[in-house]
Amino acid sequence: MKLNSFRKSTVHHRPGTLRKIPFTGEMTMAAGAPQSLDSNELAVAFCGAGDNGPFIDKLVDRSWEEAQAGSSLDEVCQLIENSIKEAYREFGEIYQRGYCPHAELIYGVKLSGDSKLFSAYGPVVTEKYEYCSGGIGCYMANFLAARMYKDYRNLHQCVILAAYILLQAKEHVEGCGGESHIAVLRNDGVSGKVDWRRVDAINKLVEYADSEAGELVLQKANLSKSKEEFNETVERIRDTLEIMRDAQIQELERATSLCFSFGRALGALYKGPETDEYGLPKPSDEEGKQ
């Protein structure tokens, strides 16, 4: 799981022709088509923070180039680490002493049904085993993750938690902003970037649920309220959240249906792939496996 407030992010995978797709602000995603991967393909997701965007791009591009030469997960991870260290060694000789750019990277590597998570603070690379945060919003991310991340969270919960932490960082940390982009690297099944419509729906739900949770805390700690009054408050909050959740589900279904209808209007042979809960092609869909 990767929790961060970084300025740049990229996703790479080995098959296909590499291309870059610009997003709002300074975020980019690099991938071949299609932008979904099965469990046997090499995939690396990078996030980077720092005051020198071109230097972050250079670190990521060189790391990806080196990674493609690896044949196993451990070899790929070592090649990426070596590339990062070599970049700092090279640019450290070019810049005047003390002026070499510094970057924080978080990256996940997936290959042959297994994956690993790393952080790179400058040239120092460390493997992470639960979650990792970085950038200007790392203190907020660490605070929330420490409260909400347990020994085990399933993928659904991790995606929701990532969306919630990004929302709070953008709301309360100066310098954090822009759109939320969430990617998943599955050990088994399809990996890729979570559909933006689903991310938007999750953001709306967690934002509303967060405000209601505050009300619930105040009511629960109010010892002057009777049991009946407290139960009435809980039922009201539950009903409100249920209505909000149902509305977001319907809105997401309408948006997805409209997208496919628009695609069919552009070409009679267009047929959108069957997708999972993250907007990625299901493993059983042959188009999603290519």
Secondary structure by P-SEA (a helix, b strand, c coil): cccccccbbbbbbcccbbbbbbccccbbbbbcccccccccbbbbbbbbbcccaaaaaaaaaaaaaaaaacccaaaaaaaaaaaaaaaaaaaaaaccccccccbbbbbccccccccccccccccbbbbbccccccccaaaaaaaaaaacccccccaaaaaaaaaaaaaaaaacccccccbbbbbbbccccccccccaaaaaaaaaaaaaaaaaaaaaaaaaacccccaaaaaaaaaaaaaaaaaaaaaaaaaaaaaaaaaaaaaaaacccccccccccccccccccccccc
